[in-house]
């Protein structure tokens, strides 16, 4: 006996394939949506973690900025204290300058020279005196230029021969004037330096 299928089997297979396609499409859509939701959640978690790190960094930066301000304030205070200390030291040194000046003049004035005047104007000192020879004056210029920690840049202003006394007691001397600058050496500082400075020889300065 022969059986004949009169149902539209082709249409049924077509409908079956269509249902399978839409089922697969729906499943793919669900999988894709799940992946998107999962990735979105991961991104949200990463963003939240990064924001938390950013907040932590911002707080630490703020703390560092405060510390930097404190350090800058301390540096400014230290510089101000150094400036005050230097002002006090300069004032102390300026107070002792006449003592050092007279002591240096005694040390650097060679034998045969007698000083008659010493005038100070700022850092410039004008010295007047009498010398037995020109060479003595040259020696004093060399001494103040190279051997003195307090005096520098000596300059001879004038020198002239004069005769003192009459007849047999007449003596030929050289009247001179010179300028010299005062400098501050590193060694002598403090109040005790003035007390420890050697006394000037009264025979040299009049």
N, CA and C atoms as a LAMMPS dump frame, in Angstrom:
ITEM: TIMESTEP
0
ITEM: NUMBER OF ATOMS
618
ITEM: BOX BOUNDS ff ff ff
-5.0000000000000000e+02 5.0000000000000000e+02
-5.0000000000000000e+02 5.0000000000000000e+02
-5.0000000000000000e+02 5.0000000000000000e+02
ITEM: ATOMS id mol type element x y z
1 1 1 N 0.856 -1.181 0
2 1 2 C 0 0 0
3 1 3 C 0.896 1.236 0
4 2 1 N 0.643 2.109 -0.82
5 2 2 C 1.443 3.322 -0.997
6 2 3 C 0.768 4.466 -0.269
7 3 1 N 1.634 5.183 0.661
8 3 2 C 1.112 6.325 1.414
9 3 3 C 1.593 7.616 0.759
10 4 1 N 0.724 8.509 0.563
11 4 2 C 1.053 9.784 -0.069
12 4 3 C 0.783 10.889 0.94
13 5 1 N 1.827 11.71 1.225
14 5 2 C 1.708 12.847 2.166
15 5 3 C 1.231 14.05 1.388
16 6 1 N 0.031 14.432 1.675
17 6 2 C -0.547 15.565 0.97
18 6 3 C -0.354 16.886 1.729
19 7 1 N 0.303 16.853 2.932
20 7 2 C 0.534 18.085 3.709
21 7 3 C 1.65 18.912 3.062
22 8 1 N 1.641 20.226 3.244
23 8 2 C 2.686 21.114 2.644
24 8 3 C 3.99 20.995 3.44
25 9 1 N 4.724 19.918 3.199
26 9 2 C 5.927 19.659 3.998
27 9 3 C 7.018 20.707 3.733
28 10 1 N 7.047 21.207 2.532
29 10 2 C 8.072 22.225 2.253
30 10 3 C 7.818 23.491 3.078
31 11 1 N 6.573 23.869 3.115
32 11 2 C 6.231 25.069 3.915
33 11 3 C 6.497 24.824 5.385
34 12 1 N 6.276 23.579 5.841
35 12 2 C 6.521 23.259 7.247
36 12 3 C 8.009 23.334 7.559
37 13 1 N 8.853 22.809 6.626
38 13 2 C 10.29 22.897 6.843
39 13 3 C 10.774 24.348 6.816
40 14 1 N 10.172 25.129 5.921
41 14 2 C 10.537 26.543 5.848
42 14 3 C 10.192 27.246 7.151
43 15 1 N 9.017 26.986 7.694
44 15 2 C 8.611 27.574 8.963
45 15 3 C 9.524 27.1 10.1
46 16 1 N 9.911 25.815 10.036
47 16 2 C 10.814 25.283 11.067
48 16 3 C 12.16 25.982 11.017
49 17 1 N 12.716 26.142 9.815
50 17 2 C 13.988 26.844 9.676
51 17 3 C 13.871 28.291 10.143
52 18 1 N 12.73 28.915 9.835
53 18 2 C 12.525 30.311 10.255
54 18 3 C 12.486 30.403 11.774
55 19 1 N 11.743 29.436 12.416
56 19 2 C 11.685 29.459 13.875
57 19 3 C 13.08 29.211 14.489
58 20 1 N 13.86 28.283 13.871
59 20 2 C 15.211 28.013 14.373
60 20 3 C 16.113 29.253 14.221
61 21 1 N 15.935 29.955 13.096
62 21 2 C 16.746 31.166 12.86
63 21 3 C 16.413 32.25 13.884
64 22 1 N 15.124 32.474 14.077
65 22 2 C 14.746 33.495 15.055
66 22 3 C 15.139 33.098 16.474
67 23 1 N 15.069 31.794 16.749
68 23 2 C 15.499 31.332 18.073
69 23 3 C 16.993 31.587 18.272
70 24 1 N 17.769 31.245 17.238
71 24 2 C 19.218 31.502 17.328
72 24 3 C 19.507 32.993 17.407
73 25 1 N 18.724 33.785 16.64
74 25 2 C 18.919 35.238 16.677
75 25 3 C 18.598 35.793 18.059
76 26 1 N 17.498 35.298 18.661
77 26 2 C 17.137 35.75 20.002
78 26 3 C 18.189 35.35 21.029
79 27 1 N 18.668 34.088 20.869
80 27 2 C 19.704 33.636 21.792
81 27 3 C 20.969 34.48 21.662
82 28 1 N 21.341 34.793 20.399
83 28 2 C 22.525 35.634 20.179
84 28 3 C 22.318 37.019 20.77
85 29 1 N 21.076 37.546 20.609
86 29 2 C 20.778 38.864 21.165
87 29 3 C 20.891 38.833 22.687
88 30 1 N 20.363 37.763 23.306
89 30 2 C 20.459 37.642 24.75
90 30 3 C 21.916 37.534 25.203
91 31 1 N 22.688 36.719 24.493
92 31 2 C 24.107 36.583 24.838
93 31 3 C 24.828 37.923 24.682
94 32 1 N 24.522 38.615 23.541
95 32 2 C 25.151 39.928 23.324
96 32 3 C 24.762 40.919 24.403
97 33 1 N 23.468 40.942 24.764
98 33 2 C 23.024 41.852 25.818
99 33 3 C 23.703 41.514 27.142
100 34 1 N 23.855 40.185 27.423
101 34 2 C 24.548 39.792 28.652
102 34 3 C 25.997 40.254 28.668
103 35 1 N 26.633 40.085 27.492
104 35 2 C 28.035 40.541 27.401
105 35 3 C 28.137 42.046 27.596
106 36 1 N 27.209 42.784 26.957
107 36 2 C 27.224 44.257 27.08
108 36 3 C 26.999 44.66 28.538
109 37 1 N 26.012 44.006 29.187
110 37 2 C 25.735 44.349 30.582
111 37 3 C 26.935 44.013 31.47
112 38 1 N 27.546 42.834 31.206
113 38 2 C 28.72 42.451 31.982
114 38 3 C 29.867 43.436 31.77
115 39 1 N 30.117 43.804 30.52
116 39 2 C 31.198 44.753 30.215
117 39 3 C 30.908 46.13 30.821
118 40 1 N 29.642 46.535 30.779
119 40 2 C 29.253 47.811 31.378
120 40 3 C 29.517 47.785 32.893
121 41 1 N 29.173 46.641 33.519
122 41 2 C 29.435 46.513 34.954
123 41 3 C 30.927 46.568 35.262
124 42 1 N 31.726 45.881 34.398
125 42 2 C 33.187 45.926 34.6
126 42 3 C 33.702 47.35 34.438
127 43 1 N 33.194 48.044 33.4
128 43 2 C 33.61 49.43 33.19
129 43 3 C 33.229 50.319 34.372
130 44 1 N 32.005 50.105 34.882
131 44 2 C 31.572 50.883 36.037
132 44 3 C 32.48 50.629 37.246
133 45 1 N 32.826 49.351 37.432
134 45 2 C 33.706 49.016 38.554
135 45 3 C 35.086 49.635 38.369
136 46 1 N 35.621 49.561 37.12
137 46 2 C 36.929 50.156 36.844
138 46 3 C 36.885 51.672 37.019
139 47 1 N 35.789 52.286 36.538
140 47 2 C 35.647 53.738 36.675
141 47 3 C 35.571 54.143 38.141
142 48 1 N 34.802 53.357 38.934
143 48 2 C 34.686 53.653 40.352
144 48 3 C 36.04 53.509 41.053
145 49 1 N 36.789 52.458 40.679
146 49 2 C 38.109 52.268 41.287
147 49 3 C 39.055 53.402 40.911
148 50 1 N 38.993 53.812 39.618
149 50 2 C 39.854 54.912 39.179
150 50 3 C 39.488 56.221 39.861
151 51 1 N 38.16 56.477 40.008
152 51 2 C 37.724 57.678 40.714
153 51 3 C 38.189 57.666 42.164
154 52 1 N 38.14 56.475 42.785
155 52 2 C 38.616 56.36 44.161
156 52 3 C 40.115 56.66 44.234
157 53 1 N 40.88 56.118 43.267
158 53 2 C 42.321 56.419 43.234
159 53 3 C 42.566 57.907 42.979
160 54 1 N 41.76 58.488 42.094
161 54 2 C 41.907 59.917 41.812
162 54 3 C 41.639 60.763 43.054
163 55 1 N 40.58 60.388 43.808
164 55 2 C 40.293 61.118 45.036
165 55 3 C 41.442 60.978 46.041
166 56 1 N 41.989 59.756 46.132
167 56 2 C 43.119 59.533 47.042
168 56 3 C 44.331 60.369 46.623
169 57 1 N 44.61 60.366 45.313
170 57 2 C 45.726 61.163 44.811
171 57 3 C 45.501 62.653 45.05
172 58 1 N 44.263 63.116 44.833
173 58 2 C 43.967 64.535 45.055
174 58 3 C 44.176 64.913 46.524
175 59 1 N 43.736 64.032 47.425
176 59 2 C 43.946 64.303 48.853
177 59 3 C 45.43 64.329 49.204
178 60 1 N 46.196 63.364 48.643
179 60 2 C 47.634 63.334 48.918
180 60 3 C 48.338 64.556 48.341
181 61 1 N 47.908 64.961 47.124
182 61 2 C 48.49 66.16 46.513
183 61 3 C 48.193 67.388 47.355
184 62 1 N 46.975 67.451 47.878
185 62 2 C 46.622 68.583 48.743
186 62 3 C 47.494 68.604 49.995
187 63 1 N 47.725 67.402 50.577
188 63 2 C 48.599 67.332 51.752
189 63 3 C 50.019 67.77 51.402
190 64 1 N 50.511 67.306 50.23
191 64 2 C 51.853 67.696 49.805
192 64 3 C 51.945 69.195 49.567
193 65 1 N 50.889 69.772 48.98
194 65 2 C 50.892 71.216 48.756
195 65 3 C 50.969 71.972 50.076
196 66 1 N 50.246 71.485 51.076
197 66 2 C 50.328 72.111 52.397
198 66 3 C 51.734 71.983 52.98
199 67 1 N 52.335 70.792 52.806
200 67 2 C 53.697 70.605 53.299
201 67 3 C 54.684 71.503 52.556
202 68 1 N 54.469 71.647 51.229
203 68 2 C 55.337 72.524 50.44
204 68 3 C 55.209 73.966 50.918
205 69 1 N 53.973 74.38 51.22
206 69 2 C 53.781 75.732 51.748
207 69 3 C 54.506 75.907 53.077
208 70 1 N 54.413 74.855 53.93
209 70 2 C 55.114 74.935 55.215
210 70 3 C 56.616 75.026 55.009
211 71 1 N 57.137 74.217 54.054
212 71 2 C 58.577 74.251 53.773
213 71 3 C 58.986 75.616 53.239
214 72 1 N 58.156 76.179 52.327
215 72 2 C 58.468 77.502 51.792
216 72 3 C 58.459 78.557 52.895
217 73 1 N 57.478 78.428 53.809
218 73 2 C 57.429 79.366 54.93
219 73 3 C 58.667 79.234 55.809
220 74 1 N 59.072 77.971 56.068
221 74 2 C 60.272 77.751 56.874
222 74 3 C 61.51 78.306 56.179
223 75 1 N 61.587 78.11 54.852
224 75 2 C 62.733 78.641 54.113
225 75 3 C 62.766 80.163 54.2
226 76 1 N 61.574 80.785 54.057
227 76 2 C 61.524 82.243 54.154
228 76 3 C 61.953 82.714 55.541
229 77 1 N 61.493 81.992 56.581
230 77 2 C 61.892 82.359 57.94
231 77 3 C 63.395 82.174 58.147
232 78 1 N 63.953 81.078 57.574
233 78 2 C 65.393 80.847 57.695
234 78 3 C 66.176 81.944 56.992
235 79 1 N 65.717 82.324 55.774
236 79 2 C 66.397 83.405 55.046
237 79 3 C 66.31 84.719 55.819
238 80 1 N 65.152 84.968 56.43
239 80 2 C 65.016 86.199 57.221
240 80 3 C 65.954 86.181 58.422
241 81 1 N 66.052 85.005 59.082
242 81 2 C 66.975 84.892 60.221
243 81 3 C 68.422 85.067 59.777
244 82 1 N 68.763 84.49 58.603
245 82 2 C 70.123 84.661 58.092
246 82 3 C 70.409 86.129 57.791
247 83 1 N 69.408 86.806 57.194
248 83 2 C 69.594 88.223 56.893
249 83 3 C 69.79 89.03 58.175
250 84 1 N 68.993 88.705 59.21
251 84 2 C 69.157 89.406 60.49
252 84 3 C 70.516 89.12 61.103
253 85 1 N 70.932 87.842 61.04
254 85 2 C 72.231 87.485 61.593
255 85 3 C 73.346 88.224 60.864
256 86 1 N 73.247 88.303 59.521
257 86 2 C 74.276 89.004 58.756
258 86 3 C 74.278 90.489 59.091
259 87 1 N 73.064 91.059 59.28
260 87 2 C 72.999 92.476 59.644
261 87 3 C 73.659 92.728 60.991
262 88 1 N 73.397 91.812 61.936
263 88 2 C 74.021 91.956 63.261
264 88 3 C 75.536 91.808 63.166
265 89 1 N 75.993 90.805 62.372
266 89 2 C 77.427 90.607 62.215
267 89 3 C 78.081 91.806 61.54
268 90 1 N 77.4 92.348 60.497
269 90 2 C 77.947 93.536 59.824
270 90 3 C 78.007 94.723 60.773
271 91 1 N 76.956 94.87 61.584
272 91 2 C 76.953 95.969 62.552
273 91 3 C 78.087 95.811 63.558
274 92 1 N 78.272 94.564 64.027
275 92 2 C 79.361 94.312 64.973
276 92 3 C 80.713 94.581 64.323
277 93 1 N 80.851 94.14 63.06
278 93 2 C 82.111 94.366 62.35
279 93 3 C 82.354 95.852 62.132
280 94 1 N 81.283 96.583 61.723
281 94 2 C 81.434 98.024 61.516
282 94 3 C 81.821 98.731 62.811
283 95 1 N 81.335 98.229 63.927
284 95 2 C 81.682 98.832 65.215
285 95 3 C 83.169 98.657 65.513
286 96 1 N 83.733 97.538 65.055
287 96 2 C 85.131 97.239 65.358
288 96 3 C 86.093 97.689 64.263
289 97 1 N 85.554 98.251 63.171
290 97 2 C 86.406 98.647 62.047
291 97 3 C 87.507 99.62 62.464
292 98 1 N 87.219 100.674 63.257
293 98 2 C 88.316 101.582 63.63
294 98 3 C 89.465 100.88 64.349
295 99 1 N 89.129 99.899 65.208
296 99 2 C 90.179 99.167 65.915
297 99 3 C 91.035 98.379 64.928
298 100 1 N 90.35 97.632 64.008
299 100 2 C 91.09 96.862 63.02
300 100 3 C 91.894 97.77 62.098
301 101 1 N 91.304 98.915 61.739
302 101 2 C 91.987 99.84 60.832
303 101 3 C 93.292 100.343 61.448
304 102 1 N 93.218 100.809 62.692
305 102 2 C 94.432 101.307 63.342
306 102 3 C 95.464 100.194 63.521
307 103 1 N 94.97 99.003 63.863
308 103 2 C 95.896 97.88 64.033
309 103 3 C 96.583 97.532 62.718
310 104 1 N 95.825 97.534 61.6
311 104 2 C 96.411 97.234 60.303
312 104 3 C 97.395 98.314 59.87
313 105 1 N 97.077 99.561 60.151
314 105 2 C 98.004 100.637 59.788
315 105 3 C 99.324 100.485 60.533
316 106 1 N 99.233 100.092 61.817
317 106 2 C 100.459 99.852 62.579
318 106 3 C 101.249 98.697 61.96
319 107 1 N 100.55 97.633 61.574
320 107 2 C 101.239 96.459 61.021
321 107 3 C 101.856 96.747 59.659
322 108 1 N 101.15 97.498 58.816
323 108 2 C 101.583 97.673 57.441
324 108 3 C 102.447 98.907 57.217
325 109 1 N 102.581 99.751 58.219
326 109 2 C 103.424 100.941 58.066
327 109 3 C 104.874 100.58 58.365
328 110 1 N 105.759 100.701 57.386
329 110 2 C 107.166 100.338 57.615
330 110 3 C 107.883 101.366 58.48
331 111 1 N 109.048 100.982 58.944
332 111 2 C 109.884 101.903 59.709
333 111 3 C 110.278 103.079 58.827
334 112 1 N 110.336 104.261 59.423
335 112 2 C 110.709 105.443 58.664
336 112 3 C 109.532 106.226 58.139
337 113 1 N 108.318 105.78 58.467
338 113 2 C 107.114 106.505 58.063
339 113 3 C 106.338 106.865 59.322
340 114 1 N 105.884 108.107 59.371
341 114 2 C 105.077 108.568 60.497
342 114 3 C 103.767 109.122 59.948
343 115 1 N 102.674 108.596 60.427
344 115 2 C 101.36 109.032 59.946
345 115 3 C 100.929 110.277 60.697
346 116 1 N 100.408 111.229 59.954
347 116 2 C 99.953 112.481 60.552
348 116 3 C 98.441 112.63 60.536
349 117 1 N 97.743 111.892 59.66
350 117 2 C 96.278 112 59.611
351 117 3 C 95.686 110.722 59.036
352 118 1 N 94.529 110.337 59.563
353 118 2 C 93.765 109.199 59.058
354 118 3 C 92.299 109.614 59.034
355 119 1 N 91.704 109.655 57.836
356 119 2 C 90.309 110.063 57.692
357 119 3 C 89.544 108.973 56.937
358 120 1 N 88.396 108.599 57.488
359 120 2 C 87.581 107.557 56.875
360 120 3 C 86.283 108.141 56.367
361 121 1 N 85.933 107.78 55.147
362 121 2 C 84.649 108.157 54.554
363 121 3 C 84.065 106.918 53.894
364 122 1 N 83.134 106.273 54.597
365 122 2 C 82.601 105.008 54.094
366 122 3 C 83.674 103.938 54.158
367 123 1 N 83.954 103.322 53.007
368 123 2 C 84.993 102.299 52.945
369 123 3 C 86.33 102.853 52.469
370 124 1 N 86.421 104.145 52.253
371 124 2 C 87.654 104.778 51.772
372 124 3 C 88.338 105.484 52.929
373 125 1 N 89.627 105.212 53.083
374 125 2 C 90.43 105.836 54.131
375 125 3 C 91.53 106.655 53.461
376 126 1 N 91.626 107.925 53.835
377 126 2 C 92.684 108.803 53.333
378 126 3 C 93.743 108.938 54.419
379 127 1 N 94.972 108.619 54.056
380 127 2 C 96.075 108.593 55.013
381 127 3 C 97.107 109.644 54.606
382 128 1 N 97.537 110.435 55.561
383 128 2 C 98.608 111.389 55.333
384 128 3 C 99.766 111.1 56.258
385 129 1 N 100.998 111.382 55.801
386 129 2 C 102.139 111.093 56.645
387 129 3 C 103.42 111.648 56.07
388 130 1 N 104.496 111.408 56.813
389 130 2 C 105.837 111.834 56.427
390 130 3 C 106.714 110.595 56.317
391 131 1 N 107.537 110.558 55.293
392 131 2 C 108.409 109.416 55.059
393 131 3 C 109.834 109.89 54.862
394 132 1 N 110.784 109.053 55.307
395 132 2 C 112.193 109.382 55.127
396 132 3 C 112.62 109.235 53.67
397 133 1 N 112.023 108.25 52.951
398 133 2 C 112.391 108.028 51.547
399 133 3 C 111.144 107.656 50.743
400 134 1 N 111.282 107.746 49.404
401 134 2 C 110.213 107.296 48.517
402 134 3 C 109.993 105.798 48.626
403 135 1 N 111.083 105.057 48.854
404 135 2 C 110.977 103.603 48.909
405 135 3 C 110.091 103.154 50.066
406 136 1 N 110.113 103.903 51.171
407 136 2 C 109.244 103.55 52.299
408 136 3 C 107.774 103.668 51.92
409 137 1 N 107.467 104.704 51.177
410 137 2 C 106.079 104.875 50.731
411 137 3 C 105.681 103.741 49.79
412 138 1 N 106.581 103.371 48.886
413 138 2 C 106.299 102.254 47.969
414 138 3 C 106.107 100.961 48.744
415 139 1 N 106.893 100.763 49.781
416 139 2 C 106.749 99.559 50.606
417 139 3 C 105.396 99.53 51.309
418 140 1 N 104.947 100.681 51.794
419 140 2 C 103.638 100.734 52.446
420 140 3 C 102.52 100.439 51.447
421 141 1 N 102.653 100.93 50.22
422 141 2 C 101.647 100.625 49.188
423 141 3 C 101.609 99.125 48.905
424 142 1 N 102.782 98.503 48.83
425 142 2 C 102.814 97.061 48.588
426 142 3 C 102.22 96.293 49.766
427 143 1 N 102.537 96.722 50.985
428 143 2 C 102.014 96.025 52.164
429 143 3 C 100.492 96.058 52.204
430 144 1 N 99.926 97.244 51.986
431 144 2 C 98.454 97.353 52.039
432 144 3 C 97.788 96.65 50.868
433 145 1 N 98.519 96.461 49.77
434 145 2 C 97.929 95.794 48.603
435 145 3 C 97.955 94.278 48.719
436 146 1 N 99.011 93.718 49.322
437 146 2 C 99.198 92.268 49.28
438 146 3 C 99.243 91.596 50.656
439 147 1 N 99.47 92.331 51.72
440 147 2 C 99.704 91.687 53.019
441 147 3 C 98.63 91.961 54.053
442 148 1 N 97.624 92.743 53.715
443 148 2 C 96.633 93.116 54.722
444 148 3 C 95.292 92.449 54.453
445 149 1 N 94.703 91.805 55.49
446 149 2 C 93.355 91.24 55.309
447 149 3 C 92.253 92.286 55.392
448 150 1 N 92.574 93.484 55.776
449 150 2 C 91.563 94.529 55.958
450 150 3 C 91.677 95.67 54.953
451 151 1 N 92.808 95.799 54.297
452 151 2 C 93.028 96.93 53.398
453 151 3 C 93.296 96.424 51.98
454 152 1 N 92.856 97.205 50.988
455 152 2 C 93.048 96.822 49.596
456 152 3 C 93.014 98.064 48.705
457 153 1 N 93.459 97.872 47.474
458 153 2 C 93.453 98.902 46.428
459 153 3 C 94.077 100.227 46.905
460 154 1 N 95.321 100.197 47.363
461 154 2 C 95.957 101.458 47.772
462 154 3 C 96.249 102.333 46.552
463 155 1 N 96.19 103.621 46.752
464 155 2 C 96.422 104.573 45.66
465 155 3 C 97.175 105.787 46.221
466 156 1 N 98.318 106.085 45.634
467 156 2 C 99.1 107.246 46.057
468 156 3 C 98.479 108.503 45.451
469 157 1 N 98.078 109.422 46.309
470 157 2 C 97.446 110.658 45.84
471 157 3 C 98.501 111.718 45.538
472 158 1 N 99.45 111.891 46.457
473 158 2 C 100.447 112.955 46.275
474 158 3 C 101.67 112.635 47.126
475 159 1 N 102.814 112.993 46.628
476 159 2 C 104.047 112.91 47.41
477 159 3 C 104.957 114.061 46.982
478 160 1 N 105.525 114.728 47.958
479 160 2 C 106.4 115.867 47.661
480 160 3 C 107.471 115.964 48.728
481 161 1 N 108.611 116.458 48.321
482 161 2 C 109.743 116.617 49.235
483 161 3 C 109.582 117.906 50.019
484 162 1 N 109.836 117.841 51.315
485 162 2 C 109.764 119.015 52.181
486 162 3 C 111.013 119.041 53.071
487 163 1 N 111.348 120.189 53.56
488 163 2 C 112.493 120.355 54.454
489 163 3 C 111.985 120.846 55.792
490 164 1 N 112.305 120.105 56.832
491 164 2 C 111.898 120.467 58.183
492 164 3 C 113.116 120.962 58.961
493 165 1 N 112.938 122.004 59.712
494 165 2 C 114.031 122.553 60.496
495 165 3 C 114.874 123.534 59.684
496 166 1 N 115.888 124.107 60.348
497 166 2 C 116.751 125.095 59.707
498 166 3 C 118.212 124.742 59.952
499 167 1 N 119.008 125.207 59.014
500 167 2 C 120.458 125.074 59.099
501 167 3 C 120.85 123.607 59.285
502 168 1 N 121.641 123.327 60.326
503 168 2 C 122.165 121.979 60.522
504 168 3 C 121.082 120.983 60.928
505 169 1 N 120.008 121.473 61.54
506 169 2 C 118.931 120.576 61.975
507 169 3 C 117.898 120.324 60.867
508 170 1 N 118.114 120.898 59.744
509 170 2 C 117.162 120.706 58.644
510 170 3 C 117.207 119.251 58.158
511 171 1 N 116.018 118.697 57.934
512 171 2 C 115.903 117.326 57.439
513 171 3 C 115.024 117.312 56.195
514 172 1 N 115.422 116.518 55.231
515 172 2 C 114.644 116.379 53.984
516 172 3 C 113.743 115.15 54.122
517 173 1 N 112.439 115.381 54.122
518 173 2 C 111.447 114.309 54.214
519 173 3 C 110.49 114.381 53.033
520 174 1 N 109.631 113.378 52.974
521 174 2 C 108.642 113.326 51.895
522 174 3 C 107.244 113.323 52.508
523 175 1 N 106.5 114.365 52.18
524 175 2 C 105.108 114.479 52.638
525 175 3 C 104.225 113.766 51.606
526 176 1 N 103.434 112.809 52.058
527 176 2 C 102.622 112.025 51.116
528 176 3 C 101.198 111.882 51.645
529 177 1 N 100.32 111.581 50.712
530 177 2 C 98.932 111.216 51.048
531 177 3 C 98.521 110.08 50.124
532 178 1 N 97.731 109.156 50.672
533 178 2 C 97.294 107.991 49.902
534 178 3 C 95.879 107.609 50.32
535 179 1 N 95.221 106.904 49.417
536 179 2 C 93.882 106.384 49.701
537 179 3 C 93.928 104.861 49.691
538 180 1 N 93.121 104.252 50.54
539 180 2 C 93.05 102.804 50.61
540 180 3 C 91.617 102.409 50.956
541 181 1 N 91.194 101.258 50.464
542 181 2 C 89.823 100.773 50.709
543 181 3 C 89.827 99.747 51.823
544 182 1 N 88.729 99.712 52.579
545 182 2 C 88.567 98.744 53.662
546 182 3 C 87.745 97.569 53.137
547 183 1 N 88.203 96.37 53.436
548 183 2 C 87.434 95.168 53.103
549 183 3 C 87.188 94.371 54.376
550 184 1 N 86.182 93.501 54.312
551 184 2 C 85.847 92.682 55.479
552 184 3 C 86.455 91.292 55.304
553 185 1 N 87.424 90.928 56.112
554 185 2 C 87.986 89.573 56.019
555 185 3 C 87.071 88.568 56.674
556 186 1 N 87.346 87.292 56.449
557 186 2 C 86.514 86.226 57.001
558 186 3 C 86.863 85.902 58.441
559 187 1 N 88.123 86.094 58.794
560 187 2 C 88.57 85.595 60.097
561 187 3 C 88.013 86.377 61.27
562 188 1 N 88.289 87.696 61.404
563 188 2 C 87.902 88.372 62.641
564 188 3 C 86.442 88.708 62.67
565 189 1 N 85.664 88.039 63.527
566 189 2 C 84.258 88.33 63.729
567 189 3 C 83.958 88.213 65.201
568 190 1 N 82.839 88.824 65.626
569 190 2 C 82.422 88.705 67.015
570 190 3 C 82.98 89.805 67.866
571 191 1 N 82.389 89.921 69.063
572 191 2 C 82.761 91.005 69.955
573 191 3 C 84.132 90.793 70.545
574 192 1 N 84.544 89.536 70.689
575 192 2 C 85.819 89.274 71.316
576 192 3 C 86.996 89.615 70.445
577 193 1 N 86.78 89.79 69.121
578 193 2 C 87.889 90.061 68.232
579 193 3 C 88.483 91.421 68.495
580 194 1 N 87.61 92.403 68.801
581 194 2 C 88.106 93.742 69.055
582 194 3 C 88.963 93.778 70.302
583 195 1 N 88.563 92.999 71.322
584 195 2 C 89.316 92.992 72.564
585 195 3 C 90.652 92.303 72.391
586 196 1 N 90.703 91.31 71.453
587 196 2 C 91.93 90.572 71.271
588 196 3 C 92.866 91.215 70.268
589 197 1 N 92.431 92.311 69.59
590 197 2 C 93.281 92.958 68.609
591 197 3 C 94.466 93.591 69.285
592 198 1 N 95.674 93.524 68.669
593 198 2 C 96.868 94.103 69.293
594 198 3 C 96.736 95.603 69.394
595 199 1 N 97.382 96.173 70.405
596 199 2 C 97.34 97.612 70.598
597 199 3 C 98.232 98.303 69.584
598 200 1 N 97.827 99.487 69.115
599 200 2 C 98.594 100.238 68.143
600 200 3 C 99.794 100.871 68.809
601 201 1 N 100.876 100.973 68.031
602 201 2 C 102.076 101.615 68.554
603 201 3 C 101.902 103.121 68.482
604 202 1 N 101.963 103.823 69.584
605 202 2 C 101.708 105.271 69.571
606 202 3 C 102.75 106.04 68.82
607 203 1 N 103.93 105.461 68.57
608 203 2 C 104.983 106.206 67.912
609 203 3 C 104.688 106.4 66.444
610 204 1 N 103.82 105.492 65.838
611 204 2 C 103.594 105.567 64.41
612 204 3 C 102.504 106.549 64.027
613 205 1 N 101.481 106.693 64.857
614 205 2 C 100.324 107.513 64.492
615 205 3 C 100.284 108.72 65.378
616 206 1 N 100.173 109.879 64.8
617 206 2 C 100.1 111.099 65.592
618 206 3 C 98.856 111.863 65.22
